[in-house]
Amino acid sequence: MKKRETETEEFLMHFHIENMTCGGCASSVTRAIQSVDPMARVTADPATRKVEILSDHPRDAFEGSLKEAGYPATPAS
């Protein structure tokens, strides 16, 4: 895994993705997130339909990418 060139503040974000129902969906969601930030750390759980992202990119960038991929996301706690 490549290291980030400069140290920036990372944020932990949680999303609920209603139509993420299987492992294939989770892989698609992960790819959509990593298309925005290849260095993002992603945990996708189809059983709970929740995704956890650790990244220095803004939340709205991920929301847009997920929606475009067919997986609209809402913020979750």
C-alpha positions as CSV (number, residue, x, y, z in Angstrom):
1,M,0.0,0.0,0.0
2,K,1.4,3.4,-0.9
3,K,1.8,6.0,1.8
4,R,0.3,9.4,1.4
5,E,2.8,12.1,0.4
6,T,1.6,14.6,3.1
7,E,0.0,14.0,6.4
8,T,-3.6,15.1,6.4
9,E,-6.5,14.7,8.8
10,E,-8.5,11.6,8.1
11,F,-12.2,11.3,8.9
12,L,-14.2,8.2,9.8
13,M,-17.5,8.2,7.9
14,H,-20.4,5.8,8.1
15,F,-23.0,5.3,5.4
16,H,-26.2,3.1,5.1
17,I,-26.6,1.7,1.6
18,E,-30.1,0.1,1.4
19,N,-29.4,-2.0,-1.8
20,M,-26.0,-3.4,-0.7
21,T,-27.3,-6.9,-0.1
22,C,-24.4,-9.3,-1.1
23,G,-20.6,-9.6,-1.3
24,G,-20.7,-8.5,-5.0
25,C,-22.5,-5.4,-4.0
26,A,-19.9,-4.7,-1.3
27,S,-17.1,-5.1,-3.8
28,S,-18.9,-2.6,-6.2
29,V,-19.3,-0.2,-3.3
30,T,-15.7,-0.5,-2.3
31,R,-14.6,0.1,-5.9
32,A,-16.8,3.2,-6.1
33,I,-15.3,4.6,-2.9
34,Q,-11.7,3.8,-4.0
35,S,-12.3,5.5,-7.3
36,V,-12.5,8.7,-5.3
37,D,-9.7,7.9,-2.9
38,P,-7.6,4.9,-3.7
39,M,-6.0,5.1,-0.3
40,A,-9.3,5.0,1.6
41,R,-9.8,2.3,4.1
42,V,-13.2,0.7,3.5
43,T,-15.2,-1.8,5.5
44,A,-18.5,-2.8,3.8
45,D,-20.9,-5.1,5.6
46,P,-23.8,-6.4,3.4
47,A,-25.5,-8.0,6.4
48,T,-26.0,-4.6,8.1
49,R,-25.9,-2.6,4.8
50,K,-23.3,-0.3,6.4
51,V,-20.1,1.0,5.1
52,E,-17.2,2.6,7.1
53,I,-14.7,4.8,5.3
54,L,-11.5,6.3,6.7
55,S,-10.3,9.0,4.3
56,D,-9.2,12.6,4.1
57,H,-11.7,13.2,1.2
58,P,-15.0,15.0,1.9
59,R,-18.2,13.0,2.5
60,D,-20.0,14.4,-0.4
61,A,-17.4,13.1,-2.9
62,F,-18.2,9.5,-1.7
63,E,-22.0,10.1,-1.8
64,G,-21.7,11.2,-5.4
65,S,-19.6,8.3,-6.5
66,L,-21.8,5.8,-4.7
67,K,-25.0,7.3,-6.3
68,E,-23.4,7.2,-9.7
69,A,-22.5,3.5,-9.2
70,G,-26.1,2.7,-8.3
71,Y,-25.7,2.6,-4.6
72,P,-27.2,5.7,-3.1
73,A,-25.9,6.2,0.5
74,T,-27.3,8.0,3.5
75,P,-25.2,9.1,6.5
76,A,-25.3,6.5,9.3
77,S,-24.0,6.5,12.9
